[in-house]
Amino acid sequence: MDTRTPPEDHALARLRADHPGHRIWRSVRSDGLLGDWVATLHDPAAGVDATVICDGPEELREALAVQRTQADRLRRPR
């Protein structure tokens, strides 16, 4: 890991690599600082909610795993 790159940048890159069906980004607060972690759905096979917003990267990772499970259940034949 490059010690000059903030850990949040590495977390963002890992989330993007692990969840290509979402556009993953950080919101910007009114004071200009980075805020919530956001995932916008681009592939219906990857989730069910259009947007997922979480406080941190691990919470977002868990939420996206739930999204994938929900999408899989909807696609499964009955």
C-alpha positions as CSV (number, residue, x, y, z in Angstrom):
1,M,0.0,0.0,0.0
2,D,1.2,3.5,-0.9
3,T,1.6,5.4,2.4
4,R,1.0,8.7,0.6
5,T,-2.5,7.6,-0.5
6,P,-5.2,8.1,2.2
7,P,-6.7,4.8,3.4
8,E,-10.1,6.0,2.3
9,D,-8.9,6.0,-1.3
10,H,-7.8,2.4,-1.0
11,A,-11.2,1.5,0.5
12,L,-13.0,3.2,-2.4
13,A,-10.9,1.5,-5.0
14,R,-11.5,-1.9,-3.4
15,L,-15.3,-1.3,-3.2
16,R,-15.3,-0.3,-6.9
17,A,-13.4,-3.4,-7.9
18,D,-15.5,-5.7,-5.8
19,H,-18.9,-4.2,-6.9
20,P,-18.7,-3.3,-10.6
21,G,-22.5,-3.1,-10.9
22,H,-22.5,0.1,-8.8
23,R,-21.0,3.5,-9.2
24,I,-19.4,4.1,-5.8
25,W,-18.4,7.5,-4.7
26,R,-18.2,9.9,-1.7
27,S,-20.7,12.6,-1.2
28,V,-19.4,16.1,-0.4
29,R,-20.8,17.9,2.6
30,S,-21.9,21.5,2.7
31,D,-18.6,22.4,4.3
32,G,-16.7,20.9,1.4
33,L,-15.4,17.8,3.3
34,L,-16.1,14.3,2.2
35,G,-19.2,12.8,3.6
36,D,-21.3,9.6,3.2
37,W,-20.3,6.6,1.1
38,V,-22.7,6.2,-1.8
39,A,-23.4,3.4,-4.3
40,T,-25.6,4.0,-7.3
41,L,-27.0,0.9,-9.1
42,H,-26.0,0.5,-12.7
43,D,-26.6,-3.3,-13.2
44,P,-29.9,-4.7,-11.9
45,A,-28.2,-8.0,-11.3
46,A,-26.1,-6.3,-8.6
47,G,-28.9,-4.9,-6.4
48,V,-32.5,-3.7,-6.0
49,D,-32.2,-0.2,-4.5
50,A,-31.2,2.6,-6.9
51,T,-29.0,4.3,-4.3
52,V,-27.4,3.0,-1.1
53,I,-25.9,5.5,1.4
54,C,-23.8,4.5,4.4
55,D,-21.5,6.2,6.9
56,G,-18.4,4.2,6.1
57,P,-16.8,1.8,3.7
58,E,-17.4,-1.4,5.7
59,E,-21.0,-0.5,6.2
60,L,-21.4,0.1,2.5
61,R,-19.6,-3.2,1.7
62,E,-22.1,-5.1,3.9
63,A,-25.1,-3.2,2.4
64,L,-24.0,-4.1,-1.1
65,A,-23.7,-7.8,-0.1
66,V,-27.3,-7.6,1.0
67,Q,-28.2,-5.9,-2.2
68,R,-26.7,-8.7,-4.3
69,T,-28.5,-11.3,-2.2
70,Q,-31.8,-9.5,-2.7
71,A,-31.2,-9.2,-6.5
72,D,-30.3,-12.9,-6.7
73,R,-33.6,-13.9,-4.9
74,L,-35.6,-11.8,-7.3
75,R,-34.0,-13.4,-10.4
76,R,-34.4,-17.0,-9.0
77,P,-37.2,-18.9,-10.7
78,R,-40.0,-19.9,-8.4
